[in-house]
Amino acid sequence: MTFEPESLGQSRSDLAQALRGERKRAGLTQTRLAQRANMSQTKISNIEARKLTPTLVDVELIVDALGVDGPVATQILALARTANTEWQDDWASQRRGLDKKQNELARLEAVTTEFRFFLPTMITGLLATPDYVRASLARNSGDMSKTVAKKLERQQILMDPSKHFTFLLTEQAVRWPLASPIAMAMQLDRLVSVSRIPNVRLGVIPLGIVGPVSETPLSVFTVYDRRMVQVETHTGALILRDHRDVSTYREDFERYESHAVFGEACRSLLDDWVSVFTRQRK
């Protein structure tokens, strides 16, 4: 199935309609199907009414319980995969107000326990200084003061001992001169400080590390527990909830992690780069 961002919402409706149609063709009630698929009748009802988006595993169980196979099963599973993908358009976010996006991220962070951030291009907001945050928003028009304030407010979650964070940054992301030399030196000092928080692991992948082509970093992504992945592009973000997608990104993260340096070795690199920025200001 070809990916079209505007088709994602329709795929949920198409999936619900297809599952309901196949259940009726099989001559089964929701209760009987629920028994066969080892689910509750309420769950089947909510799926068919579009109140609940089923996971790919849910749909596989339902399709198997209905005895559907061949092209019809393939089409339904393709719909399920697309239904578990969401596109968040940057232009739409800007129209609503970027501060609203910060509220959404804060709610997501509140219900997440384990975070994995892969950052090959720039430093993420949870790690950023005020100057770096403002520089990262410079291309946006209008008053960004609310967005800056909310980004900085979200950083308090790093101090929550019930949360666990792993940040992987490439050397390019750390050293890219997004702000002035003195602002960059302060930003790298901030990374050193955050790396000492007990529930935070902060690692850097030096440019000297060369891995197989299959491990070439392609995009910024964040894994939230085992529930979802957010993959960022230049114009928006893909939200992936299919367990296969989540597992793939977790495996990619582990491969990148094996090339990173942590702890004192990481802080030593950061201190060296702070010195480079400090010399540039003179």
N, C-alpha and C positions, 0 to 999 in steps of 0.2 A: 504494500500500500504506500503510495506517495505521501510524504509529509507535507501538509498545508496547514500553517498556523490557524487560519480561520476555520478549518474543518474540525478542530479538536472538540469544541462544544457539541457539534453535530454528531460526532462519533459516539458520544455518551448516549444520545437519544437513539441512534441507530442500533447500538448494542442492546439497549433495553428492549427495543422493539423486536430485534432478531431473537433474543432469548425467550421473550413472551410468545412469539409466533411459533418457535420450535417446540415449546412446552405444549401449546395447544394442539399442534400437529401430532404430537406424541400421545395426546389424549390424557395428559396428567394434570392433576390439580397442583396448586402450589404446595400443599401439604405433602402430597405424595412425592413430588420432585425433591422437596426439602429432605425427606427421609432417605431417598436414594443418594443424594449428594452430601449427606451428613451435615446439613445446615438447618437453621431454624426457618419456619415458614415466614416469620417476620423479615428475615434477611432476604429471602427470595422475593417477597412482596416489595421491599424497599428497592431492590435492584431493578425490578420491572417497572417501578414507578419513578425511577431516576433519582430517588432520594439517597441512594448509596452507589458509588462507583465500585464495582467488584474488582478485586485484584485478578491478575492473570491466572493464578492458582484457583481462585473461585470459579472463574469461567471454565477452566479445564475440567473441574469437577462437575459442573453443570452440564457441559457438553457431553462428557462421558456418561452421566446419569441419563441423559436424553437419548443416548445411542446415536448421536450425530457424528458423521465422519465425512471424509472426502472434501470437496471444494467448499461446502457449506461450513464445515468445522473450521477450515482454514480462514475463511472470511470472518467468522465470528471471533476467532482468536486474534486476527489482525485488528479488528475493531476494539477488542479489549486492550491491546497494547497501546493503541492511539488514545483510548479513553483515559489511560493512566499517564498521559503526557499533557503538560500544560505549558502554554507559551505566555510569558509576561513581557509585553511590549514596552520598551523604554518611553516611547512617545506617549502612550496611554498613561504611564506612571507620571510623566511630567505634567500632563494635563490635570491629573487628579491632585498633584502636589507630591514632590519627592519625600516630604515629611510623612505622608501617609504610608509610603513604602517602608519607612523606618519603623512605623508602628506595627506593620505586618511582620517584619523581621523580628521585632522584639517579642511578639506573640509566639512565633515559631521557636525562638531561642528559649522561651520560658518552658516549653514542653519537651525540649530536647535535652538529653543527658550527655551524649557523646558526639563531639564535633570533629570533623576532619576538613581542614581548609588546604587546598592546593592552589598556590599563588605564583604562577610563572611570569606575571606581567607587572603587578604593582602590589602595594601593601593594602590589606583590607582594613575597613573602618574600625573593627574592634581593636586594631593595633596602632591606629593612626593618632598623631598629634593634631591639635587644632589647625596648625598651619598646613599640614599635609592634607587634612580633610578639605579645607577651603581650596587648596590647589587642585584636588581631584574633582571638585565641582565647578571649576572655573569656566568650563565650556557651556554650562547651563545659564540661561538668562533668568533675571528676576532675583528676588531676595532669597538667599539660601540660608539665612540665619537660623530658621527653625530646623532645617534639615541638618545643619552642622551641629546644633545643640542636641538633637535626638541621636545622631550618630555617636556623639561623645557620651551621652547618657547610657547608651546600650553597653558601653565598655564595662559598666559595673558588674555585668554578669560574669566577667572573668574572675571575680573574687568569690563566686559561689562555689564552695567546696564540693557540692553535689554534682557539678558539671566537670567534664573532662575535655580539654581542647588539645588538638595537635595541629600546629600551623607549619606547613612546608612552603618555604619561599625559595625561588631561584635567586642566584646572585644578581641576575639582571633586574628582578623585581625590587630587590633591596637597594640597588645602586642607581636605578633609573632616576635622573635628576628632575623629578616632578616639581620640586620647589627650589628655593635658593640654597646655596651651599650650607649656610648656618642652619636653615630649617631642616635640611636633610641630615645634618649632624645630630640635631636634636631628635629627629625621628629615629635614627639608628640607636641613639641612647635609650629611647623609649622601648625599642625591641629588646635591648639588653635587660632592662628592668622587668619587662613582662616575662622574659624567659626564666626568671627566678620565682615566679608564682608557682606554688606546689602542684596545682592541678593543670598546669599549662606545659606542653612540650613544644618548643619552638626550634625548628631546624632550618638550615640553609643548605641548598645544593650548589656547591661551587661550580663555576664555569668549566673548571678542569675535568669535571666528571663527564665521561662519555659513555652512554649506554647504547644498547641496540636500537635500531630505527623504530622498532615497535614501541619503545618507551619514550619517544619524542613528545615533550609536553605540547598539547594542542590548545588547551583552554583552562580558564579558571573554573574550579568546581568546589562545591562544599557538600559533604555527606553528613546528613543528620540522622544519627543512630543507624538503624537498618531500614528506615522508613522511606527516605527520599534523597534525591540528589538535585542540587541546583547547578546547572551548567551555564555560565555567563558567556554571552556573545557581545559584539559591539553595539547591537541594537535591542538587546533584550536578554531574557533568560529562559532556558528550558527547565521545567520541573518534571523529573522522572520518578515514578513510583513503582514501576515494574520491578519485581525482586531481582530479575536477571540484570537489569540496568544498574541497580544499586550494588549488586555483588560485583559486577564488572568494574565499577568505579572504585569500590573498596580495594579490589585486587590491584588496580592501577596505582592507587595511593600507596599501597604497601611496597610496590616496586620502586616508586619514587623515594619513599621513605628510606629505603635501603642505601640510597646514594647520599643522604643528607648527613650533616654533622650537627650534633646537639651539645648542650651543656657548655662546659668551659671552652671546648674547641670552637663552638658556634660563637660564643661571646668574644673570643679572641679575634675571629674574622671580622665581626661587627666593629670592634674597637679599631682595627686596622683601617676599615673603610670610613669610620668617623674621622680619623686622622687625615684621610685624603680630602674629605669635604672641608675640614677645618683649615687645611692649607689653601684650599681654593678661595676662601673668603678673604685671604690676605692680599 
